Structure formats: C-alpha cells, structure tokens
C-alpha cells in the first residue's frame, strides 16, 4: 500500500472526524500517502481528491460532522457510475480506500472491492443499526444529545404538569430511543421493534397520574410515528395536556463524546493496519470492548437483534417511578 484514501458517506455522524484523523495519522506513521475524498462517492466519481498531512486533521477530534463532507450519490449505484469511480481511483493510483458510513456506504465498499479497489469500512452512523458491532461511531454522542434535551424538557414538563413526547431518530432501529429513554428516566419508550397500542400508552399515563405522577416523558423513535400525531391522538383519548417535540438534526451535532472519540480512533487505526496487511472487503467494529474485523458481506447479512432485556428493564424501572 503506497497510496490510500478516506471518505465519509451517507448521513453525518459525530466521531467521523476522529476516525478521519486516526486514518490520516496512522497512514502517515506507516509511510503511506493519504488522500481525502470530498463528498463521499460523488467526490470519488468527480475526482475531488486532495492529499492530506498531519496538519490537515489538527483540532478536529472533538468536532461533529465531517471535514470531508458527505453526500448521497445515485450515480454511483449505476454500473456507469461505479466504472467512473474505479477509473478515478486508478488515475490517482489509489491502492485502498477507508469508507466511513452505514450499511449503504458498506454496499459501495463491497462493489469497489469486487472491482479491485481494496476497501475497509468503519461504521459511522448514529442509529447503531449494524448487527456485527456492539456500537457504531456517533451513537453515544447522539444518545447524550437526546439525554440533554430530555433533561431540559423535563423541567418545563414538571412545571406545567404535562406529558412531553420527544421524537428521536431511528427509522428501523430503536436504540437511540431505548438508551436515551432509559438514561433519562422516561416513563414510556416507543421503538419499532416492540408493539405498544395507543390504549396501552393512555392507560400507562392514567396509571402514572393516579400514582401521583403529574408529568411524564415519552420517547418516540421516528420509525413508530410522529410526535405531533401522537400528541393529538392522546389528547383525543384522555384529558391530559400533551406536547410533542421533534429533536431532528440536533441529535447529530455538537462536540463528540469521549466514548465516540476513542472508538473512532481505535477503528480508524485498525482500518489502516488492515489495508497495510493486504486485506480488502472487510469492516471493523467493536465487540465486548475488543476491536474486531470481518468480511463485509458477512457483516451486511447479519441479522440485528433488539435488546429486549434492556427494554424490559427500562419498563420495570419506569413502573416504579413517582
């Protein structure tokens, strides 16, 4: 490996910059020339390359977002787009690419590897929806951002004795809602993986009120529904004041947590080591606090298992709150 590149693709995630920093500095330490590719696969197709050095990644470890920017590329999904990307990599003599993103980004890495461009994937997504790794880069920061919002909303919820619905990201995976809801002491956590009827929600709120709990927090994963819709549905059923809040992209921004900085740094360094050792078509992750790597196809085909035990524990703890 003489020349490698790094790109970020898909939705941005806190910790991507820490991963970029680790990739760049590990590559330079090993005598490998490193290029940054701006705007993901779109930049790869368009040849938006620039050589990076130590100073390119100074003072970025704490920053959210990605200094390389990110974009979605429909063109890359076509045979013609893939061919352009491969040709551009060869024009710049790129031997391998570290790709930071989610499952869609990993599918791109798989296709490039099949075309002879060695790729290693780093899981960068706030959703924590990749089955092969315990945690993805950006998840911990997103959870802490949500937790900060819960703490603030609870103050006004308590003051007005109302129910607050907080909608968080998670279209197919409820981990942000589950972790933030448990850490924030939410009374109800609604996730795509577990069914909960409107009657069940209303019954729980009434029971809490009868126990003397005059305010409640509901954490709603976006894959279950919309906060404003649920607000109206509850208000139509029971005489309780309800307010919905959609956190949106605030979950992705801000300074990266220590956990995400450390995870991203460890994964970035390992990704470069794998390329240096001649590996391709693999992804890195963490299990039981150990950095692991596995075949990208195997990783993408793994079935994700919801942490039902954690969900049930959160329910038990919430049922005893007053």
C-alpha positions in Angstrom: 0.0 0.0 0.0 1.6 3.2 -1.2 -1.5 5.4 -1.6 -4.8 5.2 0.2 -7.8 7.5 0.5 -10.6 8.1 3.1 -14.1 9.3 2.5 -17.3 9.7 4.5 -20.7 8.7 3.1 -24.4 8.8 3.9 -25.6 10.7 7.0 -23.0 12.5 9.0 -22.2 11.2 12.5 -20.3 12.6 15.4 -16.9 10.9 15.5 -16.4 10.8 11.8 -13.7 13.5 12.2 -12.0 11.5 14.9 -11.9 8.5 12.6 -10.6 10.6 9.7 -7.8 11.9 12.0 -6.9 8.3 13.0 -6.8 7.1 9.4 -4.6 10.0 8.3 -2.1 9.9 11.1 -1.8 6.1 11.1 -1.2 6.1 7.4 1.5 8.8 7.6 3.1 7.0 10.5 3.4 3.9 8.3 4.8 5.8 5.3 1.6 5.7 3.3 0.4 8.7 1.3 -3.1 9.6 2.2 -5.8 11.4 0.2 -9.1 12.8 1.4 -12.1 12.5 -0.9 -14.7 15.2 -0.5 -18.5 14.5 -0.6 -18.4 10.7 -0.5 -18.9 8.6 -3.6 -20.0 11.7 -5.5 -16.5 13.1 -4.9 -14.9 9.8 -5.9 -16.6 9.9 -9.2 -15.7 13.5 -9.8 -12.1 13.2 -8.7 -12.5 15.5 -5.7 -9.2 14.3 -4.1 -6.6 16.2 -2.1 -3.5 15.0 -0.3 -3.7 15.2 3.5 -0.9 15.6 6.1 -0.7 15.8 9.9 -2.0 19.4 9.9 -5.0 18.5 7.8 -6.6 16.8 10.8 -5.4 19.1 13.6 -8.1 20.2 16.1 -10.9 18.1 14.6 -11.1 15.2 17.0 -13.9 16.9 19.1 -15.9 18.3 16.2 -19.2 16.8 15.0 -20.0 16.4 11.3 -17.2 15.6 8.8 -14.5 17.8 7.4 -14.6 15.7 4.2 -18.3 16.5 3.8 -20.8 13.8 2.7 -23.4 13.3 0.0 -25.6 10.6 -1.4 -24.8 9.6 -5.0 -27.5 7.9 -7.1 -25.0 7.8 -10.0 -22.6 5.6 -8.0 -25.3 3.0 -7.8 -25.3 2.6 -11.6 -22.8 0.4 -13.5 -21.6 3.6 -15.3 -21.1 5.5 -12.0 -19.2 2.6 -10.5 -16.9 2.4 -13.5 -16.2 6.1 -13.3 -15.3 5.8 -9.6 -13.0 2.8 -10.2 -11.3 4.7 -13.1 -10.8 7.8 -10.9 -9.2 5.7 -8.1 -6.8 4.3 -10.6 -6.0 7.7 -12.1 -4.8 8.8 -8.6 -3.0 5.4 -8.0 -5.2 4.7 -5.0 -4.5 1.2 -3.7 -7.2 1.2 -1.0 -10.0 3.3 0.5 -11.3 3.6 4.1 -15.0 4.3 3.9 -16.8 5.7 6.9 -20.6 5.3 6.9 -23.5 3.0 7.4 -24.9 -0.1 5.5 -25.4 1.8 2.3 -21.8 3.0 2.3 -20.6 -0.5 3.0 -22.5 -1.8 0.0 -20.5 0.7 -2.1 -17.3 -0.5 -0.4 -18.2 -4.1 -1.3 -18.7 -3.1 -5.0 -15.4 -1.3 -5.2 -13.6 -4.2 -3.6 -15.1 -6.5 -6.3 -13.7 -4.2 -8.9 -10.2 -4.5 -7.4 -10.1 -1.4 -5.2 -9.3 -2.6 -1.6 -11.8 -1.1 0.8 -12.2 -1.2 4.6 -15.4 0.0 6.2 -15.8 1.9 9.5 -19.3 2.0 11.0 -20.2 5.7 11.2 -23.9 6.1 11.9 -25.9 7.4 14.9 -28.5 4.7 14.5 -26.4 1.9 15.9 -28.1 -0.4 13.3 -25.3 -2.6 12.1 -25.6 -6.0 13.6 -21.9 -7.1 13.6 -20.7 -4.4 16.0 -21.9 -3.6 19.5 -21.7 0.2 18.8 -21.3 2.4 15.8 -19.4 5.7 15.7 -21.8 8.6 16.6 -24.3 6.6 18.6 -23.0 7.6 22.0 -23.0 11.3 21.1 -26.5 11.1 19.7 -27.8 9.4 22.9 -26.1 12.1 25.0 -27.6 14.9 22.9 -31.0 13.4 23.4 -30.4 13.0 27.1 -29.5 16.7 27.3 -32.8 17.5 25.6 -34.8 15.2 27.9 -33.3 16.9 31.0 -34.3 20.4 29.7 -37.8 19.3 28.5 -38.5 17.6 31.8 -38.0 20.9 33.7 -40.9 22.6 31.8 -42.9 19.3 31.7 -42.7 19.3 35.5 -43.6 22.9 35.8 -46.8 22.6 33.7 -47.7 19.0 34.9 -47.9 17.8 31.3 -46.9 14.9 29.2 -44.0 15.6 26.8 -43.4 13.4 23.7 -39.8 13.6 22.4 -39.3 12.2 18.9 -35.8 10.9 18.2 -34.2 9.5 15.1 -34.4 5.7 14.4 -36.5 4.7 11.4 -35.8 1.0 11.7 -33.7 0.8 14.9 -34.9 2.0 18.3 -31.5 2.1 20.1 -31.3 5.8 20.4 -34.8 5.9 21.9 -34.1 2.9 24.2 -30.7 4.1 25.6 -31.7 7.8 25.9 -35.1 6.8 27.4 -33.6 4.5 30.0 -30.8 7.0 30.9 -33.4 9.9 31.1 -35.9 8.0 33.2 -38.6 8.2 30.5 -42.0 6.7 31.5 -42.7 5.3 28.1 -40.3 4.3 25.3 -41.7 3.6 21.9 -39.5 1.7 19.4 -40.1 0.0 16.1 -39.1 -3.4 17.5 -41.8 -3.5 20.2 -45.5 -3.0 19.7 -47.4 -0.7 22.0 -51.0 0.3 21.3 -52.5 3.8 21.8 -54.7 2.4 24.5 -51.7 0.9 26.3 -50.0 4.3 26.2 -53.1 6.1 27.6 -53.6 3.5 30.3 -50.0 3.9 31.4 -50.3 7.7 31.6 -53.5 7.4 33.6 -52.0 4.9 36.0 -49.0 7.3 36.5 -51.3 10.1 37.2 -53.2 8.0 39.7 -49.9 7.2 41.4 -49.3 11.0 41.8 -47.0 11.4 38.8 -48.4 14.5 37.1 -45.8 14.8 34.4 -44.4 12.1 32.1 -41.8 11.8 29.3 -42.5 9.6 26.3 -39.5 8.9 24.0 -40.7 8.1 20.4 -38.5 6.6 17.7 -39.4 8.2 14.4 -40.0 4.7 12.9 -43.0 4.3 15.2 -44.7 7.6 14.3 -44.7 11.4 14.5 -44.7 13.3 17.8 -47.3 15.8 16.7 -49.7 13.0 15.5 -49.3 11.1 18.8 -49.9 14.3 20.7 -53.3 14.7 19.0 -54.2 11.0 19.4 -53.5 11.0 23.2 -55.3 14.3 23.7 -58.4 13.0 21.9 -58.5 9.9 24.2 -57.7 11.3 27.7 -57.9 14.6 29.5 -54.2 15.1 29.8 -52.1 18.1 28.5 -49.6 16.8 25.9 -46.8 18.5 24.0 -44.7 17.0 21.2 -41.1 17.9 20.4 -39.2 16.7 17.3 -35.4 16.9 18.0 -34.4 16.3 14.4 -30.8 17.0 13.4 -29.8 18.4 16.8 -29.0 14.8 17.6 -26.2 14.7 15.1 -24.4 17.9 16.0 -22.2 19.3 18.8 -18.9 18.1 20.3 -18.3 14.3 20.1 -18.3 12.4 23.4 -15.2 10.7 24.7 -16.6 7.3 24.0 -17.1 8.1 20.3 -13.7 9.8 20.0 -12.0 6.7 21.4 -14.0 4.2 19.4 -13.5 6.2 16.2 -9.7 6.5 16.8 -9.3 2.7 17.5 -11.3 1.8 14.4 -9.5 4.3 12.2 -6.1 3.0 13.2 -7.2 -0.7 12.7 -8.6 0.1 9.2 -5.3 1.3 8.0 -3.5 -1.6 9.6 -5.8 -4.0 7.7 -5.0 -2.3 4.4 -1.3 -2.3 5.1 -1.6 -6.1 5.8 -3.2 -6.6 2.3 -6.8 -7.1 3.5 -9.8 -5.9 1.5 -13.5 -6.1 1.6 -13.7 -6.0 5.4 -15.3 -3.9 8.1 -14.1 -3.0 11.6 -16.2 -2.9 14.7 -16.2 -3.5 18.5 -17.5 -6.4 20.5 -17.0 -6.8 24.2 -14.6 -3.8 24.1 -12.4 -5.6 21.6 -11.8 -4.3 18.1 -12.8 -6.9 15.5 -12.9 -7.1 11.8 -14.9 -9.3 9.5 -15.9 -9.9 5.8 -18.1 -7.1 4.6 -20.7 -9.4 3.0 -21.0 -11.4 6.2 -21.4 -8.3 8.2 -24.1 -6.9 6.0 -26.0 -10.2 6.1 -26.0 -10.5 9.9 -29.5 -10.2 11.5 -29.7 -7.5 14.0 -31.1 -8.5 17.4 -33.0 -6.0 19.5 -32.0 -5.8 23.2 -35.3 -6.9 24.6 -33.9 -7.4 28.1 -32.8 -3.8 28.3 -36.2 -2.6 27.1 -37.9 -4.7 29.7 -35.6 -3.4 32.4 -36.4 0.2 31.4 -40.1 -0.7 31.7 -39.7 -2.1 35.1 -37.8 0.9 36.4 -40.3 3.3 34.9 -43.3 1.5 36.5 -41.9 2.2 40.0 -41.4 6.0 39.4 -43.5 8.6 41.2 
